[in-house]
């Protein structure tokens, strides 16, 4: 067998052909070496490309991690502001409970919170087990429990207030006039006609003729007309044992059997019946007994709005 290989090549200056004579073993070694160099180059390029990809991935993850931490800081700040607003809501809620004759929620109970689902933050907490996330987790869990406590409290308050609405609306609670002033109180006084001490069963408001007279609670008109010394008078039955009377009117604007609301105009101040001047005589009766009307109206100087 021929143990040599001859390579022919032509020079570019047209000087003829040239040849190289190599042993077959040398040629095989040269080919194997070239192949090895090519493979090594491919491996080097692949490794370098992988490092570039990994570097880019790590850089991207680092950027995302920094962004996430910044978001956690903002979330923590929002949680602090929300907690402050929750405390304001806690104060208002306790005021509502007092109005409904309920005991306020103790401060220590509110600070811890009771009831409500626990937040499912375990996965994120394991991924970011630092103090910042722990604070957020604790704050969020407490606010969730407080919100559940607040919801239950408001439900209780609403239930009480709704059940007592009829009683409240049927209880005289406002001034029967938007203007005028108190001229005569309930109790013993000198009778202007007989000149002797008598019991005055109501209170008198001095006001101009034509001043609107307001119903002081919801109810039904039982009387609406002239009634002896009361002159033109309206009597309203409110339920729960209460009724009110409005006397010496110049005009009646309701009729017997009519339903009236608190604050509704039912008549006009006048000077009818046994009266020495334009005024409103106002009475409150509970279970047939006259009561001092002043505890059932707003303080002197305040008008119904």
Backbone as numpy.savetxt, mean C-alpha at the origin, in Angstrom:
# Nx Ny Nz CAx CAy CAz Cx Cy Cz
66.27 -54.22 -56.45 65.43 -53.03 -56.45 66.30 -51.79 -56.45
65.83 -50.78 -57.12 66.56 -49.52 -57.17 66.45 -48.85 -55.81
67.57 -48.57 -55.13 67.58 -48.01 -53.79 67.67 -46.50 -53.80
67.59 -45.88 -54.99 67.71 -44.43 -55.07 66.49 -43.84 -55.79
66.27 -42.59 -55.49 65.21 -41.83 -56.14 65.84 -40.59 -56.72
65.54 -40.31 -57.99 66.10 -39.14 -58.63 64.99 -38.11 -58.83
65.22 -36.87 -58.36 64.30 -35.76 -58.53 64.82 -34.84 -59.61
64.04 -34.55 -60.62 64.41 -33.66 -61.71 63.72 -32.32 -61.50
64.43 -31.22 -61.78 63.82 -29.90 -61.70 64.46 -29.02 -62.73
63.74 -28.01 -63.15 64.21 -27.10 -64.21 64.45 -25.72 -63.60
65.57 -25.14 -63.92 65.90 -23.82 -63.43 65.13 -22.77 -64.21
64.92 -21.65 -63.60 64.11 -20.62 -64.24 64.86 -19.85 -65.32
66.19 -20.01 -65.45 66.96 -19.24 -66.45 67.17 -20.00 -67.75
66.39 -21.13 -67.96 66.45 -21.92 -69.20 67.86 -22.49 -69.46
68.51 -22.85 -68.38 69.85 -23.44 -68.55 69.82 -24.94 -68.60
68.58 -25.49 -68.50 68.47 -26.93 -68.62 67.93 -27.58 -67.37
67.91 -28.87 -67.37 67.37 -29.66 -66.27 68.47 -29.97 -65.27
68.10 -30.06 -64.06 68.99 -30.51 -63.00 68.33 -31.68 -62.29
69.13 -32.45 -61.51 68.59 -33.62 -60.81 69.24 -33.76 -59.44
68.47 -34.38 -58.57 69.00 -34.71 -57.24 68.74 -36.20 -57.03
69.78 -36.88 -56.61 69.69 -38.33 -56.42 69.76 -38.61 -54.92
68.67 -39.20 -54.38 68.60 -39.51 -52.95 68.30 -40.99 -52.76
68.80 -41.47 -51.65 68.43 -42.83 -51.29 66.95 -42.85 -50.88
66.31 -43.97 -51.08 64.91 -44.11 -50.73 64.69 -43.90 -49.23
65.61 -44.38 -48.42 65.46 -44.24 -46.96 65.53 -42.77 -46.56
66.44 -42.00 -47.23 66.53 -40.57 -46.91 65.26 -39.83 -47.34
64.73 -40.19 -48.48 63.50 -39.54 -48.97 62.33 -39.81 -48.03
62.21 -41.08 -47.56 61.12 -41.43 -46.64 61.25 -40.65 -45.34
62.50 -40.50 -44.88 62.72 -39.75 -43.65 62.34 -38.28 -43.83
62.66 -37.72 -45.00 62.31 -36.32 -45.26 60.79 -36.13 -45.30
60.09 -37.07 -45.94 58.63 -36.98 -46.01 58.02 -37.08 -44.61
58.54 -38.05 -43.81 58.02 -38.23 -42.45 58.28 -36.99 -41.61
59.44 -36.38 -41.78 59.75 -35.17 -41.03 58.82 -34.03 -41.39
58.57 -33.88 -42.69 57.66 -32.82 -43.12 56.26 -33.03 -42.57
55.82 -34.29 -42.59 54.49 -34.59 -42.04 54.42 -34.29 -40.55
55.50 -34.63 -39.83 55.55 -34.34 -38.40 55.48 -32.85 -38.12
56.19 -32.08 -38.95 56.16 -30.63 -38.77 54.75 -30.09 -38.99
54.09 -30.61 -40.02 52.71 -30.15 -40.32 51.76 -30.50 -39.17
51.89 -31.75 -38.67 51.02 -32.16 -37.55 51.29 -31.30 -36.32
52.57 -31.04 -36.02 52.91 -30.22 -34.86 52.35 -28.82 -35.01
52.42 -28.28 -36.23 51.88 -26.94 -36.46 50.37 -26.91 -36.23
49.70 -27.97 -36.72 48.24 -28.03 -36.52 47.90 -28.11 -35.04
48.64 -28.94 -34.29 48.39 -29.08 -32.85 48.64 -27.76 -32.14
49.72 -27.07 -32.51 50.05 -25.79 -31.88 48.97 -24.74 -32.12
48.48 -24.70 -33.38 47.40 -23.75 -33.70 46.13 -24.07 -32.90
45.82 -25.37 -32.78 44.62 -25.77 -32.04 44.74 -25.40 -30.57
45.92 -25.68 -29.99 46.11 -25.34 -28.57 46.00 -23.84 -28.36
46.64 -23.09 -29.26 46.59 -21.63 -29.13 45.16 -21.10 -29.28
44.42 -21.66 -30.20 43.03 -21.25 -30.39 42.20 -21.54 -29.15
42.44 -22.73 -28.54 41.72 -23.09 -27.32 42.01 -22.12 -26.19
43.29 -21.72 -26.06 43.66 -20.76 -25.02 42.96 -19.42 -25.25
42.87 -19.01 -26.51 42.20 -17.74 -26.82 40.72 -17.81 -26.46
40.10 -18.96 -26.80 38.67 -19.13 -26.49 38.47 -19.14 -24.98
39.33 -19.87 -24.26 39.19 -19.92 -22.81 39.40 -18.56 -22.18
40.36 -17.82 -22.70 40.61 -16.48 -22.16 39.39 -15.57 -22.37
38.81 -15.65 -23.57 37.63 -14.84 -23.86 36.46 -15.25 -22.97
36.30 -16.57 -22.74 35.21 -17.06 -21.89 35.38 -16.59 -20.45
36.61 -16.73 -19.95 36.89 -16.29 -18.58 36.64 -14.79 -18.43
37.06 -14.02 -19.42 36.85 -12.57 -19.38 35.37 -12.23 -19.38
34.60 -12.95 -20.20 33.16 -12.73 -20.25 32.50 -13.08 -18.92
32.92 -14.24 -18.34 32.35 -14.64 -17.06 32.72 -13.65 -15.95
33.94 -13.12 -16.00 34.36 -12.16 -14.99 33.52 -10.88 -15.10
33.28 -10.44 -16.34 32.45 -9.25 -16.54 31.03 -9.48 -16.05
30.47 -10.66 -16.39 29.12 -10.97 -15.93 29.06 -11.07 -14.41
30.10 -11.62 -13.79 30.12 -11.72 -12.33 30.17 -10.35 -11.67
30.97 -9.45 -12.22 31.03 -8.09 -11.69 29.70 -7.38 -11.84
29.02 -7.60 -13.00 27.71 -7.00 -13.21 26.69 -7.55 -12.22
26.77 -8.87 -11.98 25.85 -9.49 -11.03 26.06 -8.94 -9.62
27.30 -8.76 -9.23 27.59 -8.21 -7.91 27.08 -6.77 -7.80
27.24 -6.00 -8.88 26.72 -4.64 -8.87 25.20 -4.66 -8.74
24.55 -5.60 -9.44 23.09 -5.73 -9.32 22.68 -6.12 -7.91
23.47 -6.99 -7.27 23.17 -7.39 -5.91 23.28 -6.21 -4.95
24.27 -5.35 -5.17 24.42 -4.15 -4.34 23.20 -3.25 -4.50
22.75 -3.03 -5.76 21.57 -2.19 -5.98 20.33 -2.83 -5.37
20.25 -4.15 -5.50 19.10 -4.85 -4.92 19.09 -4.69 -3.40
20.27 -4.76 -2.79 20.37 -4.57 -1.34 19.91 -3.17 -0.95
20.31 -2.15 -1.72 19.89 -0.78 -1.42 18.38 -0.64 -1.55
17.79 -1.26 -2.60 16.33 -1.22 -2.77 15.64 -1.94 -1.62
16.24 -3.04 -1.15 15.65 -3.77 -0.04 15.62 -2.92 1.23
16.68 -2.13 1.45 16.72 -1.25 2.61 15.63 -0.19 2.52
15.46 0.41 1.31 14.41 1.42 1.14 13.02 0.80 1.31
12.84 -0.41 0.77 11.55 -1.08 0.92 11.27 -1.39 2.39
12.29 -1.78 3.12 12.11 -2.07 4.54 11.66 -0.82 5.30
12.20 0.34 4.92 11.79 1.59 5.54 10.32 1.88 5.27
9.87 1.65 4.02 8.46 1.87 3.69 7.57 0.86 4.41
8.08 -0.36 4.59 7.30 -1.37 5.33 7.08 -0.92 6.77
8.09 -0.27 7.37 7.95 0.21 8.75 6.88 1.29 8.83
6.81 2.18 7.81 5.76 3.19 7.78 4.39 2.52 7.69
4.29 1.51 6.82 3.04 0.76 6.71 2.66 0.08 8.02
3.67 -0.36 8.78 3.42 -0.99 10.08 2.77 0.00 11.04
3.25 1.24 11.06 2.67 2.26 11.93 1.23 2.57 11.54
0.99 2.72 10.23 -0.38 3.01 9.78 -1.31 1.84 10.09
-0.78 0.64 9.93 -1.59 -0.54 10.20 -2.00 -0.59 11.67
-1.09 -0.27 12.57 -1.44 -0.29 13.99 -2.45 0.80 14.34
-2.41 1.94 13.63 -3.45 2.96 13.84 -4.81 2.41 13.43
-4.84 1.71 12.30 -6.10 1.12 11.84 -6.60 0.09 12.84
-5.69 -0.68 13.43 -6.10 -1.67 14.43 -6.69 -1.00 15.67
-6.14 0.13 16.06 -6.68 0.84 17.22 -8.09 1.36 16.92
-8.29 1.88 15.69 -9.62 2.34 15.31 -10.63 1.20 15.37
-10.17 -0.01 15.01 -11.05 -1.18 15.03 -11.08 -1.85 16.40
-10.51 -1.18 17.42 -10.48 -1.71 18.80 -9.73 -3.03 18.88
-8.68 -3.16 18.08 -7.81 -4.33 18.11 -6.47 -3.96 18.72
-5.83 -4.92 19.39 -4.52 -4.67 19.95 -3.50 -4.48 18.83
-2.57 -3.54 18.97 -1.55 -3.36 17.94 -0.60 -4.56 17.89
0.03 -4.76 16.76 1.02 -5.83 16.62 2.27 -5.42 17.37
2.79 -6.25 18.28 4.00 -5.90 19.03 5.19 -5.68 18.09
6.05 -4.77 18.48 7.20 -4.42 17.64 8.13 -5.62 17.44
8.33 -6.45 18.49 9.24 -7.57 18.35 8.68 -8.62 17.38
7.36 -8.78 17.37 6.74 -9.71 16.41 6.93 -9.19 14.99
6.76 -7.87 14.81 6.91 -7.28 13.48 8.35 -7.41 12.99
9.33 -7.20 13.85 10.73 -7.23 13.43 11.14 -8.59 12.89
10.59 -9.64 13.48 10.93 -10.99 13.02 10.00 -11.44 11.92
8.71 -11.07 12.06 7.71 -11.50 11.08 7.27 -12.92 11.38
6.02 -13.20 11.13 5.51 -14.56 11.34 4.74 -14.97 10.11
4.83 -16.27 9.83 4.09 -16.79 8.68 4.72 -16.41 7.37
4.11 -16.86 6.28 4.59 -16.53 4.96 5.62 -17.53 4.46
5.73 -17.72 3.13 6.67 -18.68 2.57 8.10 -18.19 2.67
9.03 -19.12 2.83 10.44 -18.77 2.82 10.89 -18.61 1.37
11.74 -17.64 1.05 12.21 -17.44 -0.32 13.12 -18.57 -0.74
12.95 -19.08 -1.95 13.77 -20.16 -2.49 15.01 -19.57 -3.16
16.00 -19.21 -2.33 17.20 -18.57 -2.85 18.43 -19.45 -2.65
18.22 -20.74 -2.33 19.36 -21.61 -2.03 20.34 -21.75 -3.16
19.85 -21.86 -4.41 20.75 -22.05 -5.55 21.67 -20.87 -5.73
21.11 -19.67 -5.69 21.94 -18.48 -5.84 22.86 -18.30 -4.65
22.39 -18.65 -3.47 23.23 -18.49 -2.29 24.43 -19.42 -2.34
24.22 -20.66 -2.88 25.35 -21.57 -3.01 26.33 -21.08 -4.06
25.78 -20.41 -5.10 26.65 -19.91 -6.17 27.43 -18.68 -5.72
26.82 -17.88 -4.83 27.47 -16.64 -4.36 27.40 -16.60 -2.82
28.20 -17.44 -2.16 28.09 -17.54 -0.70 28.85 -16.43 0.02
28.53 -15.17 -0.28 29.20 -14.08 0.42 28.21 -13.38 1.34
28.71 -12.48 2.17 27.87 -11.81 3.16 26.80 -10.95 2.51
27.10 -10.37 1.33 26.12 -9.51 0.65 24.87 -10.27 0.32
25.03 -11.45 -0.29 23.86 -12.23 -0.64 23.14 -12.72 0.62
23.92 -13.07 1.65 23.28 -13.50 2.90 22.40 -12.42 3.49
22.86 -11.15 3.44 22.05 -10.04 3.94 20.77 -9.88 3.14
20.89 -9.97 1.80 19.72 -9.84 0.93 18.73 -10.95 1.21
19.25 -12.17 1.35 18.39 -13.32 1.62 17.62 -13.12 2.92
18.32 -12.67 3.96 17.67 -12.45 5.26 16.63 -11.34 5.19
16.96 -10.22 4.54 16.02 -9.10 4.44 14.78 -9.49 3.65
15.00 -10.17 2.52 13.87 -10.55 1.68 12.96 -11.53 2.41
13.56 -12.49 3.10 12.75 -13.45 3.85 11.91 -12.77 4.92
12.51 -11.80 5.64 11.78 -11.09 6.69 10.65 -10.26 6.10
10.91 -9.56 4.97 9.87 -8.72 4.38 8.72 -9.55 3.82
9.03 -10.73 3.30 7.96 -11.61 2.82 7.07 -12.03 3.99
7.69 -12.38 5.11 6.90 -12.77 6.28 6.10 -11.58 6.82
6.72 -10.38 6.82 6.01 -9.19 7.29 4.83 -8.85 6.40
4.99 -9.02 5.09 3.88 -8.72 4.18 2.70 -9.66 4.43
3.01 -10.94 4.69 1.94 -11.89 5.00 1.26 -11.52 6.31
2.06 -11.10 7.30 1.49 -10.67 8.57 0.61 -9.44 8.38
1.05 -8.52 7.54 0.30 -7.30 7.30 -1.02 -7.60 6.60
-0.98 -8.49 5.62 -2.20 -8.87 4.90 -3.24 -9.47 5.86
-2.80 -10.39 6.72 -3.72 -10.99 7.68 -4.27 -9.96 8.65
-3.41 -9.02 9.06 -3.87 -7.97 9.99 -4.93 -7.09 9.34
-4.69 -6.67 8.08 -5.67 -5.83 7.40 -6.98 -6.57 7.18
-6.90 -7.86 6.89 -8.14 -8.64 6.76 -8.94 -8.62 8.06
-8.23 -8.72 9.17 -8.91 -8.69 10.47 -9.53 -7.33 10.72
-8.78 -6.26 10.41 -9.29 -4.90 10.61 -10.53 -4.67 9.74
-10.44 -5.04 8.46 -11.56 -4.83 7.54 -12.79 -5.60 8.00
-12.57 -6.82 8.48 -13.70 -7.62 8.95 -14.40 -6.94 10.12
-13.61 -6.40 11.07 -14.20 -5.72 12.23 -14.94 -4.46 11.79
-14.29 -3.65 10.94 -14.90 -2.39 10.52 -16.17 -2.62 9.72
-16.16 -3.65 8.85 -17.36 -3.93 8.06 -18.50 -4.41 8.95
-18.17 -5.22 9.95 -19.23 -5.73 10.84 -19.83 -4.63 11.69
-19.04 -3.56 11.97 -19.53 -2.47 12.80 -19.96 -1.25 12.00
-19.96 -1.37 10.67 -20.29 -0.21 9.83 -21.68 0.33 10.14
-22.65 -0.57 10.24 -24.02 -0.13 10.47 -24.14 0.64 11.79
-23.40 0.15 12.81 -23.44 0.84 14.11 -22.81 2.22 13.99
-21.66 2.30 13.31 -20.98 3.59 13.18 -21.82 4.58 12.38
-22.38 4.12 11.27 -23.14 5.03 10.42 -24.44 5.45 11.08
-24.95 4.65 12.02 -26.20 4.98 12.70 -25.97 5.79 13.97
-24.71 6.08 14.31 -24.41 6.85 15.51 -24.18 8.30 15.15
-24.93 9.26 15.71 -24.69 10.68 15.44 -23.25 11.05 15.74
-22.59 11.75 14.79 -21.16 11.98 14.97 -20.66 13.28 14.36
-21.51 14.09 13.75 -21.07 15.34 13.15 -21.94 16.49 13.62
-21.48 17.69 13.35 -22.28 18.88 13.65 -23.48 18.93 12.70
-24.62 19.36 13.19 -25.79 19.46 12.31 -25.77 20.71 11.43
-24.74 21.56 11.59 -24.61 22.78 10.78 -23.16 22.93 10.34
-22.99 23.49 9.14 -21.63 23.82 8.70 -21.16 25.15 9.28
-22.09 25.97 9.75 -21.75 27.28 10.30 -22.54 27.48 11.58
-22.57 28.71 12.08 -23.28 28.97 13.32 -22.40 28.70 14.54
-22.93 29.00 15.71 -22.17 28.78 16.94 -23.10 28.29 18.03
-22.51 27.61 19.00 -23.28 27.05 20.10 -23.76 28.17 21.01
-25.07 28.27 21.20 -25.63 29.36 22.01 -26.26 28.88 23.30
-26.60 27.60 23.39 -27.21 27.08 24.61 -26.89 25.59 24.72
-26.42 25.19 25.92 -26.01 23.81 26.12 -27.13 22.94 26.69
-26.85 21.66 26.78 -27.76 20.66 27.34 -27.77 20.79 28.86
-28.94 20.62 29.47 -29.02 20.62 30.93 -29.87 21.75 31.48
-29.64 22.11 32.73 -30.44 23.14 33.41 -30.11 24.52 32.86
-31.18 25.30 32.61 -30.99 26.67 32.14 -32.26 27.48 32.44
-32.17 28.78 32.26 -33.33 29.67 32.46 -34.22 29.64 31.22
-35.51 29.31 31.43 -36.45 29.30 30.31 -36.73 30.74 29.87
-36.51 31.07 28.58 -36.68 32.46 28.14 -38.12 32.92 28.15
-39.09 31.99 28.21 -40.50 32.38 28.18 -41.09 32.41 29.59
-40.72 31.45 30.44 -41.32 31.37 31.76 -40.45 32.01 32.85
-39.19 32.26 32.54 -38.32 32.88 33.51 -37.99 32.01 34.69
-37.94 30.71 34.53 -37.60 29.79 35.60 -36.62 28.73 35.09
-35.93 28.06 36.06 -34.94 27.04 35.70 -35.66 25.78 35.21
-35.31 25.33 34.04 -35.89 24.11 33.46 -34.75 23.27 32.86
-35.10 22.03 32.51 -34.11 21.15 31.85 -34.18 21.37 30.35
-33.05 21.69 29.75 -32.97 21.87 28.29 -32.51 20.55 27.69
-33.38 19.87 26.90 -33.08 18.50 26.46 -32.18 18.41 25.24
-31.65 19.53 24.78 -30.79 19.51 23.60 -29.78 20.64 23.65
-29.26 21.01 22.50 -28.37 22.16 22.40 -28.89 23.05 21.28
-28.56 24.34 21.37 -28.99 25.30 20.37 -27.78 25.87 19.63
-27.92 25.96 18.30 -26.92 26.61 17.46 -27.54 27.88 16.89
-26.94 29.01 17.20 -27.38 30.27 16.60 -26.86 30.32 15.17
-27.77 30.56 14.22 -27.39 30.63 12.81 -28.44 31.42 12.05
-28.09 31.91 10.90 -29.01 32.69 10.08 -30.13 31.81 9.53
-31.30 32.42 9.38 -32.40 31.71 8.75 -32.00 31.27 7.34
-32.29 30.02 7.02 -31.94 29.48 5.71 -30.65 28.70 5.70
-29.93 28.68 6.83 -28.69 27.88 6.91 -29.04 26.40 6.79
-28.36 25.64 5.93 -28.68 24.21 5.76 -28.46 23.41 7.05
-29.40 22.52 7.32 -29.32 21.62 8.47 -28.99 20.22 7.95
-28.03 19.55 8.58 -27.53 18.25 8.11 -27.98 17.12 9.02
-28.30 15.98 8.41 -28.54 14.76 9.19 -27.19 14.32 9.77
-27.17 14.01 11.05 -25.90 13.68 11.70 -25.55 12.20 11.64
-26.43 11.39 11.05 -26.16 9.96 10.87 -27.17 9.41 9.86
-26.88 8.23 9.34 -27.84 7.58 8.44 -29.10 7.22 9.22
-30.23 7.24 8.53 -31.46 6.86 9.21 -32.69 7.06 8.34
-33.83 6.97 8.97 -35.12 7.11 8.29 -35.92 8.21 8.98
-36.50 9.09 8.20 -37.30 10.21 8.75 -38.59 9.65 9.33
-38.80 9.88 10.64 -40.03 9.43 11.28 -41.07 10.54 11.32
-40.63 11.78 11.59 -41.53 12.94 11.61 -40.93 14.04 10.75
-41.81 14.76 10.06 -41.37 15.89 9.24 -42.56 16.85 9.13
-42.68 17.78 10.09 -43.81 18.72 10.07 -43.82 19.55 11.33
-44.93 20.23 11.55 -45.05 21.11 12.72 -45.36 20.28 13.96
-44.68 20.63 15.07 -44.84 19.86 16.32 -44.80 20.81 17.51
-45.93 21.47 17.81 -46.07 22.32 18.98 -44.98 23.36 19.11
-44.36 23.41 20.32 -43.33 24.39 20.57 -42.06 24.19 19.77
-41.89 22.98 19.18 -40.72 22.72 18.34 -40.82 23.44 17.00
-42.02 23.92 16.67 -42.21 24.50 15.35 -42.06 23.44 14.28
-41.49 23.83 13.15 -41.23 22.83 12.11 -40.06 21.95 12.57
-40.33 20.65 12.66 -39.35 19.73 13.25 -39.18 18.48 12.39
-37.95 17.94 12.40 -37.66 16.66 11.75 -37.12 15.72 12.81
-37.65 14.49 12.85 -37.11 13.46 13.73 -36.63 12.31 12.85
-35.38 11.89 13.06 -34.77 10.81 12.26 -34.43 9.66 13.19
-34.87 8.46 12.83 -34.54 7.25 13.57 -33.33 6.60 12.89
-32.27 6.36 13.67 -31.02 5.87 13.09 -30.76 4.39 13.33
-31.52 3.76 14.19 -31.24 2.38 14.52 -30.26 2.31 15.68
-30.06 1.10 16.20 -29.18 0.89 17.35 -29.60 1.76 18.54
-30.90 2.11 18.59 -31.43 2.86 19.72 -31.32 4.37 19.60
-30.72 4.90 18.53 -30.52 6.34 18.39 -31.60 6.99 17.53
-31.96 8.22 17.93 -32.74 9.09 17.06 -32.37 10.54 17.37
-32.57 11.42 16.39 -32.21 12.83 16.54 -33.39 13.70 16.13
-33.41 14.91 16.69 -34.46 15.87 16.37 -33.83 17.21 15.98
-34.47 17.88 15.00 -33.99 19.16 14.47 -35.21 20.09 14.45
-35.21 21.12 15.32 -36.43 21.92 15.54 -36.23 23.39 15.19
-37.41 24.10 15.12 -37.50 25.53 14.81 -37.04 25.84 13.38
-37.26 24.89 12.46 -36.81 25.05 11.07 -37.69 26.06 10.33
-37.14 26.65 9.30 -37.92 27.52 8.41 -38.47 26.72 7.23
-37.81 25.60 6.92 -38.27 24.78 5.80 -37.79 23.35 5.99
-38.67 22.39 5.63 -38.34 20.97 5.70 -38.11 20.46 4.28
-36.99 19.77 4.06 -36.63 19.31 2.71 -36.74 17.80 2.54
-37.28 17.10 3.54 -37.46 15.65 3.46 -38.89 15.32 3.83
-39.25 14.07 3.63 -40.61 13.64 3.97 -40.55 12.39 4.83
-41.65 12.11 5.50 -41.71 10.95 6.39 -41.44 9.66 5.61
-40.62 8.78 6.22 -40.27 7.51 5.58 -39.06 7.59 4.66
-38.56 8.79 4.43 -37.42 8.95 3.52 -36.12 8.51 4.20
-35.25 7.82 3.43 -33.93 7.43 3.91 -32.97 8.61 3.72
-32.17 8.89 4.74 -31.20 9.99 4.65 -29.82 9.46 5.00
-28.80 10.13 4.45 -27.42 9.78 4.74 -26.80 10.82 5.65
-25.73 10.43 6.31 -25.02 11.37 7.17 -24.47 12.52 6.32
-24.71 13.76 6.76 -24.26 14.92 6.03 -25.24 15.43 5.00
-26.35 14.73 4.79 -27.35 15.17 3.81 -28.16 16.34 4.36
-28.44 17.33 3.51 -29.23 18.49 3.92 -30.70 18.06 4.01
-31.29 18.27 5.21 -32.67 17.83 5.42 -33.62 18.99 5.69
-33.09 20.16 6.00 -33.95 21.32 6.27 -33.13 22.59 6.37
-33.82 23.70 6.71 -33.17 25.01 6.81 -33.48 25.62 8.17
-32.46 26.27 8.75 -32.63 26.93 10.05 -33.74 27.98 9.96
-34.51 28.10 11.06 -35.60 29.09 11.07 -35.86 29.62 12.47
-37.11 30.09 12.68 -37.49 30.71 13.94 -38.95 30.37 14.25
-39.33 29.11 14.00 -40.72 28.70 14.21 -40.88 28.09 15.60
-42.14 28.04 16.07 -42.42 27.48 17.38 -42.02 28.44 18.49
-41.76 27.90 19.69 -41.33 28.72 20.83 -39.86 29.06 20.65
-39.59 30.15 19.98 -38.22 30.54 19.67 -38.07 32.04 19.81
-36.91 32.45 20.31 -36.66 33.88 20.48 -35.75 34.44 19.40
-35.42 33.62 18.42 -34.55 34.08 17.33 -34.19 32.92 16.43
-33.59 33.24 15.33 -33.23 32.20 14.35 -32.14 31.30 14.93
-32.46 29.99 15.07 -31.48 29.04 15.57 -31.97 27.62 15.29
-31.08 26.67 15.54 -31.43 25.24 15.43 -31.39 24.62 16.81
-32.49 23.97 17.18 -32.51 23.17 18.41 -32.26 21.72 18.00
-31.22 21.11 18.60 -30.79 19.76 18.19 -30.80 18.83 19.40
-31.45 17.67 19.26 -31.53 16.70 20.34 -31.00 15.34 19.88
-30.42 14.59 20.84 -30.00 13.20 20.61 -30.67 12.35 21.69
-31.37 11.29 21.26 -31.99 10.36 22.20 -31.44 8.96 21.94
-31.20 8.22 23.03 -30.74 6.84 22.91 -31.64 5.95 23.77
-32.34 5.06 23.11 -33.31 4.18 23.76 -34.33 4.99 24.56
-34.78 6.10 23.95 -35.84 6.92 24.53 -35.38 7.91 25.58
-34.09 7.95 25.88 -33.57 8.85 26.91 -32.73 9.94 26.25
-32.99 11.20 26.64 -32.21 12.31 26.08 -30.75 12.19 26.54
-29.83 12.45 25.60 -28.40 12.48 25.90 -27.85 13.86 25.54
-26.77 14.23 26.22 -26.10 15.47 25.85 -25.55 15.31 24.43
-25.99 16.13 23.47 -25.55 15.94 22.08 -24.07 16.25 21.83
-23.44 17.05 22.70 -22.06 17.47 22.42 -21.08 16.30 22.27
-21.15 15.24 23.08 -20.23 14.11 22.86 -20.44 13.41 21.52
-21.56 13.70 20.85 -21.87 13.05 19.57 -21.62 13.97 18.38
-20.94 15.09 18.61 -20.61 15.98 17.49 -19.13 16.29 17.55
-18.62 16.80 16.43 -17.22 17.18 16.40 -16.97 18.33 17.36
-15.71 18.49 17.83 -15.41 19.58 18.76 -15.84 20.93 18.21
-16.17 21.83 19.12 -16.60 23.17 18.74 -15.53 23.84 17.86
-15.95 24.47 16.80 -15.02 25.15 15.88 -14.74 24.32 14.64
-15.09 23.02 14.67 -14.90 22.17 13.48 -16.24 22.02 12.78
-16.22 22.06 11.46 -17.44 21.91 10.67 -17.38 20.63 9.88
-18.52 20.12 9.54 -18.57 18.92 8.71 -18.07 19.23 7.31
-17.22 18.38 6.82 -16.64 18.59 5.48 -17.17 17.51 4.55
